[in-house]
Amino acid sequence: MTIKEATFVKKDGTKRTMRFVELTDLPQTFLESKIKSGSKKPSLPQGYQVVWDIEKQNFRILNLNTLIGEIKNSDSNYVLPETNS
């Protein structure tokens, strides 16, 4: 699983560095356990991406429009939280 790190400017103007996993890198069973059945895919403006924040252990929005620098790959032995399935 590829862990990435990005710094961006949040809506309130503060900078945030987030370590995350892109949804396409998460196991399907993990996604299914976290997403309510029948829920709609969020409609996001261009340049926004839903990711799994490994520090908050929840989904977050990454604002690619206000990215500072580049997204970096980060080596880690991150283990996904247990699912309740």
Biopython code that builds the backbone (N, CA, C, O; Angstrom):
import numpy as np
from Bio.PDB.StructureBuilder import StructureBuilder

atoms = [
    (1, "MET", "N", (0.855, -1.170, 0.000)),
    (1, "MET", "CA", (0.000, 0.000, 0.000)),
    (1, "MET", "C", (0.904, 1.238, 0.000)),
    (1, "MET", "O", (1.826, 1.340, 0.809)),
    (2, "THR", "N", (0.636, 2.161, -0.900)),
    (2, "THR", "CA", (1.450, 3.369, -1.010)),
    (2, "THR", "C", (0.904, 4.472, -0.109)),
    (2, "THR", "O", (-0.236, 4.911, -0.259)),
    (3, "ILE", "N", (1.732, 4.903, 0.817)),
    (3, "ILE", "CA", (1.392, 6.023, 1.689)),
    (3, "ILE", "C", (1.940, 7.281, 1.022)),
    (3, "ILE", "O", (3.091, 7.307, 0.585)),
    (4, "LYS", "N", (1.127, 8.307, 0.947)),
    (4, "LYS", "CA", (1.550, 9.566, 0.330)),
    (4, "LYS", "C", (1.453, 10.693, 1.350)),
    (4, "LYS", "O", (0.755, 10.583, 2.359)),
    (5, "GLU", "N", (2.168, 11.779, 1.064)),
    (5, "GLU", "CA", (2.146, 12.945, 1.942)),
    (5, "GLU", "C", (2.033, 14.196, 1.085)),
    (5, "GLU", "O", (2.734, 14.348, 0.084)),
    (6, "ALA", "N", (1.138, 15.088, 1.495)),
    (6, "ALA", "CA", (0.932, 16.329, 0.753)),
    (6, "ALA", "C", (0.653, 17.465, 1.724)),
    (6, "ALA", "O", (0.023, 17.273, 2.764)),
    (7, "THR", "N", (1.127, 18.644, 1.370)),
    (7, "THR", "CA", (0.804, 19.855, 2.116)),
    (7, "THR", "C", (-0.060, 20.720, 1.215)),
    (7, "THR", "O", (0.242, 20.910, 0.037)),
    (8, "PHE", "N", (-1.139, 21.242, 1.786)),
    (8, "PHE", "CA", (-2.065, 22.069, 1.017)),
    (8, "PHE", "C", (-2.660, 23.127, 1.929)),
    (8, "PHE", "O", (-2.516, 23.060, 3.150)),
    (9, "VAL", "N", (-3.324, 24.095, 1.337)),
    (9, "VAL", "CA", (-3.986, 25.156, 2.099)),
    (9, "VAL", "C", (-5.463, 24.792, 2.220)),
    (9, "VAL", "O", (-6.148, 24.569, 1.221)),
    (10, "LYS", "N", (-5.939, 24.736, 3.462)),
    (10, "LYS", "CA", (-7.341, 24.415, 3.722)),
    (10, "LYS", "C", (-8.228, 25.617, 3.400)),
    (10, "LYS", "O", (-7.740, 26.721, 3.156)),
    (11, "LYS", "N", (-9.521, 25.382, 3.406)),
    (11, "LYS", "CA", (-10.499, 26.441, 3.125)),
    (11, "LYS", "C", (-10.336, 27.640, 4.050)),
    (11, "LYS", "O", (-10.543, 28.781, 3.636)),
    (12, "ASP", "N", (-9.962, 27.379, 5.312)),
    (12, "ASP", "CA", (-9.829, 28.473, 6.278)),
    (12, "ASP", "C", (-8.492, 29.211, 6.172)),
    (12, "ASP", "O", (-8.214, 30.119, 6.956)),
    (13, "GLY", "N", (-7.662, 28.812, 5.192)),
    (13, "GLY", "CA", (-6.399, 29.504, 4.957)),
    (13, "GLY", "C", (-5.192, 28.908, 5.669)),
    (13, "GLY", "O", (-4.064, 29.347, 5.446)),
    (14, "THR", "N", (-5.418, 27.913, 6.523)),
    (14, "THR", "CA", (-4.293, 27.290, 7.220)),
    (14, "THR", "C", (-3.673, 26.194, 6.367)),
    (14, "THR", "O", (-4.331, 25.591, 5.519)),
    (15, "LYS", "N", (-2.379, 25.950, 6.615)),
    (15, "LYS", "CA", (-1.682, 24.871, 5.903)),
    (15, "LYS", "C", (-1.898, 23.566, 6.647)),
    (15, "LYS", "O", (-1.985, 23.537, 7.874)),
    (16, "ARG", "N", (-1.981, 22.503, 5.893)),
    (16, "ARG", "CA", (-2.120, 21.177, 6.491)),
    (16, "ARG", "C", (-1.261, 20.194, 5.721)),
    (16, "ARG", "O", (-1.280, 20.165, 4.491)),
    (17, "THR", "N", (-0.507, 19.387, 6.457)),
    (17, "THR", "CA", (0.221, 18.279, 5.865)),
    (17, "THR", "C", (-0.508, 17.003, 6.255)),
    (17, "THR", "O", (-0.767, 16.753, 7.432)),
    (18, "MET", "N", (-0.831, 16.210, 5.263)),
    (18, "MET", "CA", (-1.613, 15.004, 5.500)),
    (18, "MET", "C", (-0.888, 13.800, 4.908)),
    (18, "MET", "O", (-0.373, 13.855, 3.792)),
    (19, "ARG", "N", (-0.858, 12.717, 5.672)),
    (19, "ARG", "CA", (-0.371, 11.435, 5.182)),
    (19, "ARG", "C", (-1.606, 10.607, 4.875)),
    (19, "ARG", "O", (-2.502, 10.484, 5.711)),
    (20, "PHE", "N", (-1.654, 10.039, 3.679)),
    (20, "PHE", "CA", (-2.901, 9.423, 3.234)),
    (20, "PHE", "C", (-2.655, 8.284, 2.266)),
    (20, "PHE", "O", (-1.549, 8.088, 1.761)),
    (21, "VAL", "N", (-3.726, 7.538, 2.023)),
    (21, "VAL", "CA", (-3.759, 6.486, 1.012)),
    (21, "VAL", "C", (-4.874, 6.857, 0.046)),
    (21, "VAL", "O", (-5.980, 7.198, 0.464)),
    (22, "GLU", "N", (-4.577, 6.789, -1.247)),
    (22, "GLU", "CA", (-5.623, 7.050, -2.242)),
    (22, "GLU", "C", (-6.617, 5.894, -2.228)),
    (22, "GLU", "O", (-6.242, 4.752, -1.962)),
    (23, "LEU", "N", (-7.872, 6.188, -2.512)),
    (23, "LEU", "CA", (-8.919, 5.168, -2.467)),
    (23, "LEU", "C", (-8.617, 3.998, -3.390)),
    (23, "LEU", "O", (-8.952, 2.857, -3.072)),
    (24, "THR", "N", (-7.992, 4.265, -4.517)),
    (24, "THR", "CA", (-7.679, 3.187, -5.466)),
    (24, "THR", "C", (-6.639, 2.217, -4.914)),
    (24, "THR", "O", (-6.502, 1.108, -5.430)),
    (25, "ASP", "N", (-5.901, 2.611, -3.873)),
    (25, "ASP", "CA", (-4.902, 1.734, -3.258)),
    (25, "ASP", "C", (-5.447, 0.947, -2.073)),
    (25, "ASP", "O", (-4.761, 0.074, -1.541)),
    (26, "LEU", "N", (-6.683, 1.249, -1.652)),
    (26, "LEU", "CA", (-7.278, 0.546, -0.514)),
    (26, "LEU", "C", (-7.948, -0.745, -0.978)),
    (26, "LEU", "O", (-8.508, -0.794, -2.073)),
    (27, "PRO", "N", (-7.893, -1.784, -0.155)),
    (27, "PRO", "CA", (-8.592, -3.026, -0.508)),
    (27, "PRO", "C", (-10.100, -2.800, -0.613)),
    (27, "PRO", "O", (-10.672, -2.047, 0.175)),
    (28, "GLN", "N", (-10.730, -3.437, -1.567)),
    (28, "GLN", "CA", (-12.171, -3.283, -1.788)),
    (28, "GLN", "C", (-12.968, -3.654, -0.544)),
    (28, "GLN", "O", (-13.961, -3.000, -0.230)),
    (29, "THR", "N", (-12.547, -4.691, 0.163)),
    (29, "THR", "CA", (-13.271, -5.109, 1.369)),
    (29, "THR", "C", (-13.217, -4.023, 2.446)),
    (29, "THR", "O", (-14.187, -3.832, 3.181)),
    (30, "PHE", "N", (-12.094, -3.316, 2.543)),
    (30, "PHE", "CA", (-11.972, -2.226, 3.506)),
    (30, "PHE", "C", (-12.929, -1.098, 3.141)),
    (30, "PHE", "O", (-13.641, -0.579, 4.000)),
    (31, "LEU", "N", (-12.945, -0.720, 1.865)),
    (31, "LEU", "CA", (-13.856, 0.343, 1.418)),
    (31, "LEU", "C", (-15.314, -0.033, 1.679)),
    (31, "LEU", "O", (-16.092, 0.783, 2.173)),
    (32, "GLU", "N", (-15.671, -1.252, 1.350)),
    (32, "GLU", "CA", (-17.056, -1.696, 1.545)),
    (32, "GLU", "C", (-17.455, -1.657, 3.013)),
    (32, "GLU", "O", (-18.611, -1.381, 3.335)),
    (33, "SER", "N", (-16.505, -1.933, 3.908)),
    (33, "SER", "CA", (-16.822, -1.925, 5.339)),
    (33, "SER", "C", (-16.989, -0.502, 5.879)),
    (33, "SER", "O", (-17.628, -0.309, 6.913)),
    (34, "LYS", "N", (-16.426, 0.487, 5.199)),
    (34, "LYS", "CA", (-16.462, 1.877, 5.665)),
    (34, "LYS", "C", (-17.546, 2.713, 5.009)),
    (34, "LYS", "O", (-17.945, 3.743, 5.553)),
    (35, "ILE", "N", (-18.027, 2.290, 3.851)),
    (35, "ILE", "CA", (-19.019, 3.063, 3.110)),
    (35, "ILE", "C", (-20.388, 2.426, 3.302)),
    (35, "ILE", "O", (-20.563, 1.226, 3.094)),
    (36, "LYS", "N", (-21.352, 3.241, 3.698)),
    (36, "LYS", "CA", (-22.710, 2.746, 3.901)),
    (36, "LYS", "C", (-23.284, 2.275, 2.580)),
    (36, "LYS", "O", (-23.107, 2.924, 1.549)),
    (37, "SER", "N", (-23.971, 1.145, 2.614)),
    (37, "SER", "CA", (-24.555, 0.630, 1.383)),
    (37, "SER", "C", (-25.649, 1.577, 0.909)),
    (37, "SER", "O", (-26.447, 2.069, 1.707)),
    (38, "GLY", "N", (-25.677, 1.822, -0.366)),
    (38, "GLY", "CA", (-26.668, 2.715, -0.942)),
    (38, "GLY", "C", (-26.290, 4.182, -0.891)),
    (38, "GLY", "O", (-27.016, 5.026, -1.414)),
    (39, "SER", "N", (-25.163, 4.499, -0.267)),
    (39, "SER", "CA", (-24.771, 5.913, -0.198)),
    (39, "SER", "C", (-24.229, 6.367, -1.544)),
    (39, "SER", "O", (-23.613, 5.599, -2.284)),
    (40, "LYS", "N", (-24.475, 7.629, -1.837)),
    (40, "LYS", "CA", (-24.045, 8.178, -3.120)),
    (40, "LYS", "C", (-22.572, 8.558, -3.074)),
    (40, "LYS", "O", (-22.044, 8.921, -2.024)),
    (41, "LYS", "N", (-21.921, 8.470, -4.221)),
    (41, "LYS", "CA", (-20.547, 8.937, -4.344)),
    (41, "LYS", "C", (-20.582, 10.463, -4.224)),
    (41, "LYS", "O", (-21.390, 11.121, -4.880)),
    (42, "PRO", "N", (-19.700, 11.024, -3.382)),
    (42, "PRO", "CA", (-19.744, 12.481, -3.219)),
    (42, "PRO", "C", (-19.412, 13.212, -4.511)),
    (42, "PRO", "O", (-18.552, 12.784, -5.281)),
    (43, "SER", "N", (-20.100, 14.310, -4.734)),
    (43, "SER", "CA", (-19.834, 15.140, -5.899)),
    (43, "SER", "C", (-18.902, 16.259, -5.457)),
    (43, "SER", "O", (-19.306, 17.156, -4.717)),
    (44, "LEU", "N", (-17.669, 16.204, -5.904)),
    (44, "LEU", "CA", (-16.664, 17.174, -5.482)),
    (44, "LEU", "C", (-16.286, 18.099, -6.633)),
    (44, "LEU", "O", (-16.305, 17.697, -7.796)),
    (45, "PRO", "N", (-15.946, 19.334, -6.301)),
    (45, "PRO", "CA", (-15.454, 20.240, -7.344)),
    (45, "PRO", "C", (-14.135, 19.713, -7.917)),
    (45, "PRO", "O", (-13.443, 18.916, -7.284)),
    (46, "GLN", "N", (-13.811, 20.159, -9.094)),
    (46, "GLN", "CA", (-12.565, 19.753, -9.741)),
    (46, "GLN", "C", (-11.381, 20.116, -8.839)),
    (46, "GLN", "O", (-11.330, 21.208, -8.273)),
    (47, "GLY", "N", (-10.436, 19.185, -8.717)),
    (47, "GLY", "CA", (-9.242, 19.430, -7.918)),
    (47, "GLY", "C", (-9.338, 18.946, -6.485)),
    (47, "GLY", "O", (-8.383, 19.085, -5.721)),
    (48, "TYR", "N", (-10.470, 18.382, -6.109)),
    (48, "TYR", "CA", (-10.638, 17.820, -4.771)),
    (48, "TYR", "C", (-10.674, 16.302, -4.885)),
    (48, "TYR", "O", (-11.231, 15.755, -5.836)),
    (49, "GLN", "N", (-10.078, 15.629, -3.913)),
    (49, "GLN", "CA", (-9.987, 14.170, -3.960)),
    (49, "GLN", "C", (-10.259, 13.592, -2.571)),
    (49, "GLN", "O", (-9.722, 14.075, -1.574)),
    (50, "VAL", "N", (-11.092, 12.560, -2.516)),
    (50, "VAL", "CA", (-11.323, 11.854, -1.259)),
    (50, "VAL", "C", (-10.168, 10.878, -1.061)),
    (50, "VAL", "O", (-9.805, 10.138, -1.975)),
    (51, "VAL", "N", (-9.591, 10.884, 0.148)),
    (51, "VAL", "CA", (-8.484, 10.000, 0.495)),
    (51, "VAL", "C", (-8.726, 9.435, 1.890)),
    (51, "VAL", "O", (-9.599, 9.910, 2.617)),
    (52, "TRP", "N", (-7.948, 8.419, 2.260)),
    (52, "TRP", "CA", (-7.993, 7.867, 3.612)),
    (52, "TRP", "C", (-6.825, 8.467, 4.391)),
    (52, "TRP", "O", (-5.667, 8.156, 4.115)),
    (53, "ASP", "N", (-7.130, 9.330, 5.366)),
    (53, "ASP", "CA", (-6.130, 9.982, 6.209)),
    (53, "ASP", "C", (-5.662, 8.955, 7.244)),
    (53, "ASP", "O", (-6.456, 8.500, 8.068)),
    (54, "ILE", "N", (-4.380, 8.591, 7.205)),
    (54, "ILE", "CA", (-3.913, 7.525, 8.094)),
    (54, "ILE", "C", (-3.743, 7.994, 9.535)),
    (54, "ILE", "O", (-3.729, 7.170, 10.448)),
    (55, "GLU", "N", (-3.614, 9.293, 9.756)),
    (55, "GLU", "CA", (-3.490, 9.778, 11.126)),
    (55, "GLU", "C", (-4.861, 9.954, 11.785)),
    (55, "GLU", "O", (-5.026, 9.639, 12.964)),
    (56, "LYS", "N", (-5.830, 10.450, 11.042)),
    (56, "LYS", "CA", (-7.196, 10.628, 11.562)),
    (56, "LYS", "C", (-8.005, 9.336, 11.465)),
    (56, "LYS", "O", (-9.059, 9.209, 12.089)),
    (57, "GLN", "N", (-7.506, 8.375, 10.679)),
    (57, "GLN", "CA", (-8.172, 7.102, 10.412)),
    (57, "GLN", "C", (-9.615, 7.309, 9.972)),
    (57, "GLN", "O", (-10.565, 6.740, 10.510)),
    (58, "ASN", "N", (-9.714, 8.174, 8.942)),
    (58, "ASN", "CA", (-11.030, 8.458, 8.387)),
    (58, "ASN", "C", (-10.847, 9.070, 7.004)),
    (58, "ASN", "O", (-9.740, 9.449, 6.622)),
    (59, "PHE", "N", (-11.943, 9.162, 6.261)),
    (59, "PHE", "CA", (-11.886, 9.791, 4.952)),
    (59, "PHE", "C", (-11.743, 11.296, 5.123)),
    (59, "PHE", "O", (-12.336, 11.886, 6.026)),
    (60, "ARG", "N", (-10.958, 11.907, 4.257)),
    (60, "ARG", "CA", (-10.762, 13.351, 4.250)),
    (60, "ARG", "C", (-10.709, 13.813, 2.798)),
    (60, "ARG", "O", (-10.555, 13.013, 1.875)),
    (61, "ILE", "N", (-10.840, 15.126, 2.622)),
    (61, "ILE", "CA", (-10.770, 15.728, 1.293)),
    (61, "ILE", "C", (-9.400, 16.382, 1.136)),
    (61, "ILE", "O", (-8.982, 17.177, 1.978)),
    (62, "LEU", "N", (-8.714, 16.044, 0.063)),
    (62, "LEU", "CA", (-7.428, 16.655, -0.281)),
    (62, "LEU", "C", (-7.695, 17.695, -1.370)),
    (62, "LEU", "O", (-8.255, 17.379, -2.420)),
    (63, "ASN", "N", (-7.285, 18.946, -1.107)),
    (63, "ASN", "CA", (-7.481, 20.026, -2.074)),
    (63, "ASN", "C", (-6.235, 20.137, -2.953)),
    (63, "ASN", "O", (-5.233, 20.730, -2.552)),
    (64, "LEU", "N", (-6.306, 19.570, -4.137)),
    (64, "LEU", "CA", (-5.174, 19.589, -5.064)),
    (64, "LEU", "C", (-4.958, 20.979, -5.666)),
    (64, "LEU", "O", (-3.874, 21.274, -6.170)),
    (65, "ASN", "N", (-5.981, 21.831, -5.618)),
    (65, "ASN", "CA", (-5.873, 23.178, -6.184)),
    (65, "ASN", "C", (-4.935, 24.066, -5.382)),
    (65, "ASN", "O", (-4.371, 25.020, -5.920)),
    (66, "THR", "N", (-4.762, 23.761, -4.100)),
    (66, "THR", "CA", (-3.925, 24.601, -3.235)),
    (66, "THR", "C", (-2.700, 23.844, -2.730)),
    (66, "THR", "O", (-2.133, 24.179, -1.689)),
    (67, "LEU", "N", (-2.304, 22.827, -3.477)),
    (67, "LEU", "CA", (-1.150, 22.013, -3.118)),
    (67, "LEU", "C", (0.104, 22.872, -3.024)),
    (67, "LEU", "O", (0.346, 23.724, -3.879)),
    (68, "ILE", "N", (0.894, 22.649, -1.990)),
    (68, "ILE", "CA", (2.180, 23.326, -1.824)),
    (68, "ILE", "C", (3.253, 22.286, -2.113)),
    (68, "ILE", "O", (3.382, 21.306, -1.379)),
    (69, "GLY", "N", (4.006, 22.487, -3.155)),
    (69, "GLY", "CA", (5.004, 21.486, -3.545)),
    (69, "GLY", "C", (4.338, 20.315, -4.235)),
    (69, "GLY", "O", (3.297, 20.457, -4.876)),
    (70, "GLU", "N", (4.956, 19.160, -4.094)),
    (70, "GLU", "CA", (4.466, 17.958, -4.770)),
    (70, "GLU", "C", (4.006, 16.925, -3.756)),
    (70, "GLU", "O", (4.391, 16.969, -2.588)),
    (71, "ILE", "N", (3.176, 15.994, -4.216)),
    (71, "ILE", "CA", (2.785, 14.860, -3.388)),
    (71, "ILE", "C", (3.968, 13.902, -3.363)),
    (71, "ILE", "O", (4.519, 13.547, -4.406)),
    (72, "LYS", "N", (4.352, 13.486, -2.152)),
    (72, "LYS", "CA", (5.504, 12.600, -1.989)),
    (72, "LYS", "C", (5.039, 11.220, -1.548)),
    (72, "LYS", "O", (4.060, 11.083, -0.814)),
    (73, "ASN", "N", (5.756, 10.203, -2.004)),
    (73, "ASN", "CA", (5.528, 8.858, -1.483)),
    (73, "ASN", "C", (6.260, 8.754, -0.161)),
    (73, "ASN", "O", (7.369, 9.270, -0.020)),
    (74, "SER", "N", (5.653, 8.097, 0.801)),
    (74, "SER", "CA", (6.214, 7.982, 2.139)),
    (74, "SER", "C", (6.282, 6.508, 2.523)),
    (74, "SER", "O", (5.271, 5.809, 2.453)),
    (75, "ASP", "N", (7.439, 6.030, 2.920)),
    (75, "ASP", "CA", (7.567, 4.638, 3.353)),
    (75, "ASP", "C", (6.966, 4.489, 4.740)),
    (75, "ASP", "O", (7.210, 5.310, 5.625)),
    (76, "SER", "N", (6.184, 3.444, 4.922)),
    (76, "SER", "CA", (5.541, 3.237, 6.205)),
    (76, "SER", "C", (5.060, 1.790, 6.306)),
    (76, "SER", "O", (4.812, 1.130, 5.297)),
    (77, "ASN", "N", (4.938, 1.330, 7.498)),
    (77, "ASN", "CA", (4.374, 0.006, 7.754)),
    (77, "ASN", "C", (2.950, 0.160, 8.262)),
    (77, "ASN", "O", (2.543, -0.515, 9.207)),
    (78, "TYR", "N", (2.209, 1.039, 7.642)),
    (78, "TYR", "CA", (0.846, 1.339, 8.076)),
    (78, "TYR", "C", (-0.042, 0.094, 7.935)),
    (78, "TYR", "O", (-0.010, -0.612, 6.927)),
    (79, "VAL", "N", (-0.818, -0.139, 8.969)),
    (79, "VAL", "CA", (-1.784, -1.241, 8.961)),
    (79, "VAL", "C", (-3.180, -0.622, 9.057)),
    (79, "VAL", "O", (-3.447, 0.192, 9.941)),
    (80, "LEU", "N", (-4.050, -1.008, 8.154)),
    (80, "LEU", "CA", (-5.414, -0.490, 8.169)),
    (80, "LEU", "C", (-6.110, -0.877, 9.459)),
    (80, "LEU", "O", (-5.870, -1.959, 9.994)),
    (81, "PRO", "N", (-6.976, 0.004, 9.967)),
    (81, "PRO", "CA", (-7.732, -0.349, 11.177)),
    (81, "PRO", "C", (-8.642, -1.531, 10.911)),
    (81, "PRO", "O", (-9.052, -1.768, 9.775)),
    (82, "GLU", "N", (-8.955, -2.269, 11.959)),
    (82, "GLU", "CA", (-9.835, -3.429, 11.830)),
    (82, "GLU", "C", (-11.205, -2.998, 11.356)),
    (82, "GLU", "O", (-11.689, -1.926, 11.719)),
    (83, "THR", "N", (-11.821, -3.822, 10.554)),
    (83, "THR", "CA", (-13.172, -3.528, 10.080)),
    (83, "THR", "C", (-14.167, -4.313, 10.905)),
    (83, "THR", "O", (-13.833, -5.344, 11.489)),
    (84, "ASN", "N", (-15.378, -3.823, 10.949)),
    (84, "ASN", "CA", (-16.437, -4.482, 11.719)),
    (84, "ASN", "C", (-17.342, -5.314, 10.836)),
    (84, "ASN", "O", (-18.561, -5.306, 11.006)),
    (85, "SER", "N", (-16.751, -6.032, 9.894)),
    (85, "SER", "CA", (-17.617, -6.830, 9.015)),
    (85, "SER", "C", (-17.617, -8.270, 9.424)),
    (85, "SER", "O", (-18.290, -9.089, 8.798)),
]
sb = StructureBuilder()
sb.init_structure("model")
sb.init_model(0)
sb.init_chain("A")
sb.init_seg("    ")
for serial, (resi, resn, name, xyz) in enumerate(atoms, 1):
    if name == "N":
        sb.init_residue(resn, " ", resi, " ")
    sb.init_atom(name, np.array(xyz, "f"), 0.0, 1.0, " ", f" {name:<3s}", serial, name[0])
structure = sb.get_structure()
